[in-house]
Amino acid sequence: MTVSARDMAAATPATRDRYVDLLRVASLATVIAGHWLMAAVSGDGIGNLLALVPPLQVLTWGLQVMPVFFFVGGFSHALSYRSLARRADGGPVYAAFLRARLQRLLRPTLVFVLVWTAAAFAVQLAGHGAGGLTGAALRLVTQPLWFIGIYLAMVAFTPPLLKLHERWGWGAFAGLLAAAALVDVLRFALGIPYVEFLNFAFVWLAVHQLGFLRADGRIRFPAALAAAGLAAAAALVAYGPYPLSMVGMPGEKVSNMAPPTLALLAHGMWLVGAVQLLARPGTAWLARPRVWRGVVAANGIAMTAFLWHLTAMLAVYAAQLALGIGLPAPASAAWWAQVPVRFLAAAALTGVLVALFRRFEGPGRAAAAPGSGPRAAAGITLCLLGVLGLSMTGLGGLLDGHSAVLVALPVTAPAAIAMALGGWVLVERSASSRSVRLRG
C-alpha cells in the first residue's frame, strides 16, 4: 500500500531532524538547477557556460553543493548504522546496513542505466549517435553518476570511520584533512604521479565525517568552521595552483573536482558551517505542516529527479531543434532570455519522468541480518566501480568498444554495467532470511 506524503508528514516523530531532510532536497535541487544553467547547447554539441564566460565561475562557490549532500549522508549513515546495531544486539550488521542503504539508491539508478543503454543501442544500431547533439547526449547523460559511485564508497566505509569518529571525534576529521593536504603537496610540490587520486577518498570522506560530528551535536561553532573554510578556500585559490571554479572546466590542467583538491575540501567546510548557521531558522520554518509535507514529498522523488533531469533538459533542446526554433549562441542576450522558458520546460518534463519512474525509489523490503559481510563488501565494491566506470565511459561507444581508464585499468560501458548489476546481486544475496528493520 502506498503511503501519501501527507500521511508520512503527519506520522513524523518529534525526534526526527527535519532540517537534514531539507538539506538533502535543497542540495540536489541546486545541483539540478546548476546543470541546467551550465549546459551551453548548440547544434554542434554541448559546451559549458562557465567556460564560455569565465567570470561566472564564481557562481560555483554557491552552486557546487555536493559537499552538503555528502555531509547529510554522514549524518544519516551514523544514525542508521547505530540503530541497526542496537537492534541486532551485538550481532554482525554490515551486510544488512549495506543492503538497506543501497535499496533506494541503486534501484532507480540501475533502471535509469538500463533504459538509457537500450536507447543508446537502438540509436547506434541505426547508425546515429556519433556526433552532434545526440553524440554529446550519450556522453553526457551518465556523467552525474560519479556522485552515486562516491556515495556508495561512503556507505561502504561508514562502519570503520564511525568507529574512528567515536574514538577520536574531531581528530578523525583532522586526520582526513591532513591526508588530503599531504596528497596535494605530493602532487603539486613534488610531482608524484597518480597520488592525486587518493583525494577521491580523503576529501569526500572528510566531508562525510562532518556528518558524524553533526549526528553527535559536536559542531558547536559553525561560524568558525564557515569562516575558516571560506578563508582557506580563498587563500588556496588566490595563492595556490587551484582554479576558481569548484566544478571541472573543459581544458583546464587542474580541476578542483576530478580528482578533488584541498581547495574543494575547504569549500565543503564553509558550506557545512553556513548550513549549520541556518539550522535554527530552518527548523522553525519546517514546523509549518505545509512546508514539511512539501519536503517529505520531495524527498520521496529526489533521487529519481536527479537521475532524469539531464534527460529532460536534453529533450527540451532536441524539441527546439526539431521544431525549427533557433538555438541562440550560448551566453548571448537571446540565450539568457530563453533560460526561464527552458527551465520551466525542463522542470515539467522532469516531473513527467519522475511520475514514470518514481516507484523504483520507494522503500524496499526489510533489511536482513546478519548476512555475509565479505559478500556484501565485494558487492558494493563492484557497484561503485561499475557506476564510476559508466560515469567516465558514457554510452556513446557501446558498439565500438570505447573505454576509459578506471583505477589504472580500461573499462567499457558494457563491463561497467555488468559490474554494477553483479554487485547489486551480491549485496542482495548477502542477506539472510531473518529481518531487522532499518530506519533513517
Secondary structure per residue as TSV (DSSP state, phi and psi in degrees):
chain	resnum	aa	ss	phi	psi
A	1	M	-	360.0	131.8
A	2	T	-	-80.6	131.0
A	3	V	-	-98.7	129.8
A	4	S	-	-74.0	159.0
A	5	A	H	-61.3	-35.0
A	6	R	H	-61.6	-45.4
A	7	D	H	-66.7	-40.3
A	8	M	H	-64.6	-40.8
A	9	A	H	-63.9	-41.5
A	10	A	H	-66.6	-29.4
A	11	A	T	-89.8	3.1
A	12	T	-	-63.7	125.3
A	13	P	-	-67.8	152.0
A	14	A	T	-64.0	-23.0
A	15	T	T	-81.8	-9.1
A	16	R	S	-70.0	138.0
A	17	D	-	-84.0	93.0
A	18	R	H	-69.6	-26.6
A	19	Y	H	-62.9	-34.2
A	20	V	H	-63.5	-40.0
A	21	D	H	-62.5	-40.3
A	22	L	H	-62.7	-42.8
A	23	L	H	-62.8	-38.8
A	24	R	H	-61.9	-47.4
A	25	V	H	-66.7	-45.9
A	26	A	H	-64.8	-38.0
A	27	S	H	-67.3	-43.8
A	28	L	H	-67.3	-38.2
A	29	A	H	-63.1	-38.7
A	30	T	H	-65.9	-40.9
A	31	V	H	-62.4	-43.7
A	32	I	H	-59.8	-48.4
A	33	A	H	-62.3	-38.9
A	34	G	H	-62.9	-42.5
A	35	H	H	-63.6	-43.0
A	36	W	H	-61.9	-37.7
A	37	L	H	-72.9	-40.7
A	38	M	H	-75.2	-23.8
A	39	A	E	-68.8	113.0
A	40	A	E	-104.8	91.9
A	41	V	E	-95.5	135.6
A	42	S	E	-133.3	178.3
A	43	G	T	-63.9	-19.3
A	44	D	T	-90.7	-12.5
A	45	G	E	152.1	-157.7
A	46	I	E	-123.9	124.1
A	47	G	E	-111.5	-167.9
A	48	N	E	-121.9	120.7
A	49	L	H	-56.6	-38.0
A	50	L	H	-70.1	-25.3
A	51	A	H	-76.9	-32.2
A	52	L	H	-75.0	-31.7
A	53	V	S	-126.9	80.3
A	54	P	G	-53.9	-35.2
A	55	P	G	-58.7	-23.8
A	56	L	G	-72.4	-8.4
A	57	Q	G	-63.3	-20.9
A	58	V	G	-63.7	-23.0
A	59	L	G	-62.1	-24.1
A	60	T	H	-66.4	-16.8
A	61	W	H	-72.4	-11.7
A	62	G	H	-114.1	-30.3
A	63	L	H	-87.1	-22.2
A	64	Q	-	-83.3	86.5
A	65	V	-	-112.9	16.0
A	66	M	H	-56.7	-33.5
A	67	P	H	-56.2	-34.0
A	68	V	H	-66.3	-40.7
A	69	F	H	-63.2	-42.3
A	70	F	H	-69.8	-33.5
A	71	F	H	-61.8	-46.1
A	72	V	H	-62.2	-38.6
A	73	G	H	-60.0	-42.4
A	74	G	H	-60.2	-43.2
A	75	F	H	-59.6	-50.4
A	76	S	H	-66.4	-40.0
A	77	H	H	-65.2	-38.7
A	78	A	H	-62.2	-47.5
A	79	L	H	-64.6	-42.6
A	80	S	H	-67.1	-45.5
A	81	Y	H	-64.3	-42.5
A	82	R	H	-65.5	-39.3
A	83	S	H	-62.3	-45.5
A	84	L	H	-66.0	-39.1
A	85	A	H	-63.0	-39.4
A	86	R	H	-64.4	-41.9
A	87	R	H	-71.5	-28.7
A	88	A	H	-79.4	-10.5
A	89	D	T	54.8	49.7
A	90	G	T	90.3	-6.8
A	91	G	S	-78.2	168.6
A	92	P	-	-67.3	135.1
A	93	V	-	-129.4	0.2
A	94	Y	H	-59.2	-48.6
A	95	A	H	-61.7	-42.6
A	96	A	H	-64.8	-39.2
A	97	F	H	-62.7	-48.0
A	98	L	H	-61.7	-45.4
A	99	R	H	-62.8	-43.4
A	100	A	H	-67.2	-40.6
A	101	R	H	-71.3	-28.4
A	102	L	H	-84.5	-20.5
A	103	Q	H	-57.2	-49.6
A	104	R	H	-81.9	-8.7
A	105	L	H	-97.4	-48.4
A	106	L	H	-81.3	-34.6
A	107	R	H	-57.7	-53.4
A	108	P	H	-65.5	-30.7
A	109	T	H	-66.7	-46.2
A	110	L	H	-67.9	-34.5
A	111	V	H	-63.1	-45.1
A	112	F	H	-57.6	-46.9
A	113	V	H	-62.5	-44.9
A	114	L	H	-67.3	-39.0
A	115	V	H	-64.0	-46.8
A	116	W	H	-69.1	-33.7
A	117	T	H	-64.0	-43.8
A	118	A	H	-60.5	-43.3
A	119	A	H	-64.4	-40.9
A	120	A	H	-65.0	-41.5
A	121	F	H	-60.5	-45.3
A	122	A	H	-61.6	-44.2
A	123	V	H	-63.7	-44.2
A	124	Q	H	-74.5	-32.4
A	125	L	H	-64.9	-29.0
A	126	A	T	-81.1	-0.6
A	127	G	T	86.9	16.6
A	128	H	-	-113.5	177.6
A	129	G	-	98.0	-0.6
A	130	A	S	-80.3	-31.4
A	131	G	S	-144.5	-173.4
A	132	G	H	65.0	-157.9
A	133	L	H	-66.1	-36.3
A	134	T	H	-64.5	-47.4
A	135	G	H	-62.0	-42.4
A	136	A	H	-64.0	-38.5
A	137	A	H	-64.0	-41.6
A	138	L	H	-65.9	-29.2
A	139	R	H	-79.5	-35.8
A	140	L	H	-82.5	-35.3
A	141	V	T	-64.4	-26.2
A	142	T	T	-94.0	-6.4
A	143	Q	G	-58.2	-40.9
A	144	P	G	-64.2	-9.7
A	145	L	G	-66.6	-13.4
A	146	W	H	-55.2	-37.7
A	147	F	H	-67.0	-33.2
A	148	I	H	-69.8	-39.0
A	149	G	H	-60.5	-44.8
A	150	I	H	-64.4	-39.8
A	151	Y	H	-63.2	-38.5
A	152	L	H	-61.8	-37.8
A	153	A	H	-63.8	-39.3
A	154	M	H	-62.7	-41.4
A	155	V	H	-60.2	-45.3
A	156	A	H	-63.0	-36.5
A	157	F	H	-91.0	-0.5
A	158	T	H	-56.2	-50.6
A	159	P	H	-57.9	-51.6
A	160	P	H	-66.6	-38.3
A	161	L	H	-71.7	-29.6
A	162	L	H	-66.7	-36.7
A	163	K	H	-64.4	-41.9
A	164	L	H	-61.4	-41.8
A	165	H	H	-61.6	-44.5
A	166	E	H	-65.3	-26.5
A	167	R	H	-88.8	-40.8
A	168	W	H	-112.5	-14.4
A	169	G	T	59.7	-125.6
A	170	W	H	-60.4	-24.2
A	171	G	H	-63.2	-34.2
A	172	A	H	-65.9	-42.1
A	173	F	H	-63.6	-43.4
A	174	A	H	-61.5	-36.0
A	175	G	H	-64.1	-42.4
A	176	L	H	-67.0	-38.2
A	177	L	H	-62.0	-44.8
A	178	A	H	-64.4	-38.6
A	179	A	H	-64.0	-41.2
A	180	A	H	-63.5	-40.9
A	181	A	H	-64.9	-41.6
A	182	L	H	-62.7	-40.5
A	183	V	H	-59.1	-43.4
A	184	D	H	-68.4	-34.2
A	185	V	I	-63.3	-47.6
A	186	L	I	-62.2	-34.6
A	187	R	I	-74.1	-53.7
A	188	F	I	-89.2	-36.5
A	189	A	I	-86.4	-37.0
A	190	L	S	-107.6	-11.3
A	191	G	-	67.0	30.0
A	192	I	-	-74.4	123.5
A	193	P	T	-72.5	147.9
A	194	Y	T	69.6	-10.0
A	195	V	G	-64.0	-25.7
A	196	E	G	-61.0	-25.3
A	197	F	G	-70.2	-16.4
A	198	L	G	-63.5	-25.2
A	199	N	H	-75.2	-9.4
A	200	F	H	-60.1	-33.0
A	201	A	H	-86.2	-54.1
A	202	F	H	-63.2	-43.0
A	203	V	H	-68.5	-52.3
A	204	W	H	-71.6	-34.1
A	205	L	H	-70.2	-28.5
A	206	A	H	-65.4	-43.2
A	207	V	H	-63.3	-42.2
A	208	H	H	-58.4	-38.3
A	209	Q	H	-64.3	-31.3
A	210	L	H	-62.5	-30.8
A	211	G	H	-65.0	-37.5
A	212	F	H	-60.3	-42.9
A	213	L	H	-63.6	-38.4
A	214	R	H	-65.9	-38.8
A	215	A	H	-59.6	-29.9
A	216	D	T	-99.4	11.3
A	217	G	T	64.4	33.7
A	218	R	-	-104.6	5.4
A	219	I	-	-94.4	82.1
A	220	R	-	-88.9	-18.4
A	221	F	-	-128.2	70.8
A	222	P	H	-63.4	-31.3
A	223	A	H	-63.5	-39.5
A	224	A	H	-66.9	-40.1
A	225	L	H	-63.9	-44.1
A	226	A	H	-64.2	-45.0
A	227	A	H	-64.8	-42.9
A	228	A	H	-64.9	-43.0
A	229	G	H	-65.1	-44.5
A	230	L	H	-65.8	-43.0
A	231	A	H	-63.6	-42.4
A	232	A	H	-66.0	-43.5
A	233	A	H	-62.4	-44.0
A	234	A	H	-63.0	-42.6
A	235	A	H	-66.9	-41.2
A	236	L	H	-64.9	-39.6
A	237	V	H	-71.3	-38.9
A	238	A	H	-72.0	-38.2
A	239	Y	H	-117.8	-6.7
A	240	G	S	-109.1	-169.7
A	241	P	S	-86.8	18.7
A	242	Y	-	-96.6	138.3
A	243	P	-	-75.6	165.2
A	244	L	S	-67.6	-40.8
A	245	S	-	-70.6	136.3
A	246	M	S	-93.5	9.6
A	247	V	S	-125.0	161.9
A	248	G	-	-70.1	140.7
A	249	M	-	-114.9	136.3
A	250	P	T	-61.0	133.5
A	251	G	T	87.6	-9.2
A	252	E	-	-74.7	140.3
A	253	K	S	-71.0	-32.7
A	254	V	-	-123.8	132.4
A	255	S	-	-119.0	140.1
A	256	N	S	-76.5	-10.3
A	257	M	B	-104.6	-41.0
A	258	A	T	-135.4	93.6
A	259	P	T	-81.5	162.0
A	260	P	B	-63.6	154.0
A	261	T	-	-121.1	172.2
A	262	L	H	-60.6	-33.6
A	263	A	H	-62.7	-38.8
A	264	L	H	-67.9	-35.9
A	265	L	H	-65.4	-41.6
A	266	A	H	-62.6	-39.7
A	267	H	H	-59.0	-43.4
A	268	G	H	-62.8	-37.5
A	269	M	H	-62.6	-42.8
A	270	W	H	-71.1	-34.2
A	271	L	H	-65.4	-43.4
A	272	V	H	-61.7	-45.2
A	273	G	H	-60.4	-39.9
A	274	A	H	-66.3	-45.0
A	275	V	H	-69.9	-28.9
A	276	Q	H	-67.7	-34.6
A	277	L	H	-64.2	-27.3
A	278	L	T	-92.3	3.2
A	279	A	H	-62.2	-43.3
A	280	R	H	-65.7	-52.2
A	281	P	H	-65.6	-32.5
A	282	G	H	-64.9	-41.4
A	283	T	H	-65.6	-39.6
A	284	A	H	-63.4	-39.9
A	285	W	H	-64.6	-38.5
A	286	L	H	-71.9	-10.8
A	287	A	T	-70.7	-14.9
A	288	R	S	-74.2	125.4
A	289	P	H	-55.6	-41.7
A	290	R	H	-66.4	-39.8
A	291	V	H	-64.1	-45.8
A	292	W	H	-65.1	-37.8
A	293	R	H	-60.3	-40.0
A	294	G	H	-63.3	-40.8
A	295	V	H	-67.1	-41.6
A	296	V	H	-60.7	-46.1
A	297	A	H	-62.0	-43.3
A	298	A	H	-66.3	-36.8
A	299	N	H	-63.2	-31.0
A	300	G	T	-72.3	-14.2
A	301	I	T	-128.2	4.3
A	302	A	H	-60.7	-45.1
A	303	M	H	-68.0	-39.3
A	304	T	H	-62.6	-43.0
A	305	A	H	-62.7	-41.4
A	306	F	H	-61.8	-45.1
A	307	L	H	-63.3	-36.4
A	308	W	H	-102.6	-0.1
A	309	H	H	-67.5	-34.4
A	310	L	H	-70.8	-35.3
A	311	T	H	-57.9	-44.2
A	312	A	H	-63.7	-44.1
A	313	M	H	-63.5	-43.8
A	314	L	H	-64.0	-35.2
A	315	A	H	-65.0	-36.0
A	316	V	H	-63.2	-46.9
A	317	Y	H	-65.4	-39.8
A	318	A	H	-62.9	-38.1
A	319	A	H	-64.6	-39.4
A	320	Q	H	-58.5	-46.2
A	321	L	H	-65.9	-41.8
A	322	A	H	-65.4	-33.8
A	323	L	T	-86.4	-0.1
A	324	G	T	76.2	15.8
A	325	I	-	-82.8	121.9
A	326	G	-	-61.5	147.1
A	327	L	-	-99.0	107.6
A	328	P	-	-62.3	158.7
A	329	A	-	-58.9	130.7
A	330	P	T	-53.9	137.8
A	331	A	T	76.2	2.7
A	332	S	S	-78.3	169.3
A	333	A	H	-61.2	-40.0
A	334	A	H	-66.1	-36.9
A	335	W	H	-63.3	-46.4
A	336	W	H	-63.3	-34.9
A	337	A	H	-65.3	-28.1
A	338	Q	H	-83.8	-12.3
A	339	V	H	-55.4	-50.1
A	340	P	H	-59.5	-39.3
A	341	V	H	-66.7	-43.3
A	342	R	H	-62.7	-40.9
A	343	F	H	-61.8	-45.1
A	344	L	H	-64.1	-42.6
A	345	A	H	-66.0	-42.3
A	346	A	H	-65.2	-38.0
A	347	A	H	-64.7	-41.1
A	348	A	H	-64.9	-44.0
A	349	L	H	-67.3	-36.8
A	350	T	H	-60.5	-39.9
A	351	G	H	-61.2	-39.6
A	352	V	H	-64.5	-44.5
A	353	L	H	-65.9	-37.0
A	354	V	H	-63.3	-42.4
A	355	A	H	-60.8	-34.3
A	356	L	H	-74.7	-36.2
A	357	F	H	-115.9	1.0
A	358	R	G	-64.0	-26.5
A	359	R	G	-62.6	-23.0
A	360	F	G	-77.8	-10.7
A	361	E	G	-95.2	-2.8
A	362	G	S	-65.3	162.2
A	363	P	-	-58.0	139.9
A	364	G	-	-89.1	-167.1
A	365	R	S	-69.7	167.8
A	366	A	-	-58.9	143.6
A	367	A	-	-70.6	145.0
A	368	A	B	-107.1	153.4
A	369	A	-	-145.2	153.5
A	370	P	S	-85.1	-35.4
A	371	G	-	78.1	178.6
A	372	S	-	-98.4	108.9
A	373	G	H	-62.2	-47.5
A	374	P	H	-60.2	-40.1
A	375	R	H	-65.6	-41.0
A	376	A	H	-64.7	-40.6
A	377	A	H	-63.8	-42.7
A	378	A	H	-63.4	-39.8
A	379	G	H	-63.7	-47.3
A	380	I	H	-69.4	-29.9
A	381	T	H	-63.9	-45.3
A	382	L	H	-62.1	-41.2
A	383	C	H	-59.6	-50.5
A	384	L	H	-68.2	-36.6
A	385	L	H	-66.6	-40.0
A	386	G	H	-65.0	-45.0
A	387	V	H	-66.7	-43.7
A	388	L	H	-63.2	-41.6
A	389	G	H	-61.4	-42.1
A	390	L	H	-67.6	-34.3
A	391	S	H	-63.5	-26.7
A	392	M	H	-88.8	-37.8
A	393	T	H	-80.7	-31.6
A	394	G	-	69.1	-171.8
A	395	L	S	-117.5	16.2
A	396	G	T	-82.7	-12.2
A	397	G	T	-125.6	38.9
A	398	L	T	-62.9	-34.0
A	399	L	T	-94.7	-11.9
A	400	D	T	-114.9	11.7
A	401	G	T	74.0	23.0
A	402	H	-	-56.2	136.3
A	403	S	E	-134.2	163.6
A	404	A	E	-133.6	159.2
A	405	V	E	-90.1	122.4
A	406	L	E	-125.6	117.0
A	407	V	T	51.1	49.4
A	408	A	T	73.0	3.1
A	409	L	E	-122.8	140.0
A	410	P	E	-72.0	142.1
A	411	V	E	-137.9	138.3
A	412	T	E	-98.9	165.2
A	413	A	H	-61.3	-46.5
A	414	P	H	-58.9	-39.4
A	415	A	H	-65.4	-40.1
A	416	A	H	-64.4	-42.0
A	417	I	H	-63.8	-42.0
A	418	A	H	-62.2	-40.6
A	419	M	H	-62.7	-44.2
A	420	A	H	-63.5	-44.5
A	421	L	H	-66.9	-43.1
A	422	G	H	-63.8	-40.2
A	423	G	H	-63.4	-40.1
A	424	W	H	-61.2	-42.9
A	425	V	H	-62.7	-41.8
A	426	L	H	-62.5	-43.7
A	427	V	H	-64.0	-43.5
A	428	E	H	-61.2	-40.9
A	429	R	H	-83.6	-2.8
A	430	S	T	-75.5	-13.7
A	431	A	-	-89.8	148.0
A	432	S	-	-91.9	-177.8
A	433	S	S	-83.2	-18.9
A	434	R	-	-72.1	137.0
A	435	S	B	-112.9	140.9
A	436	V	-	-133.6	122.4
A	437	R	-	-78.0	141.1
A	438	L	-	-111.5	126.3
A	439	R	-	-100.7	164.0
A	440	G	-	105.1	360.0
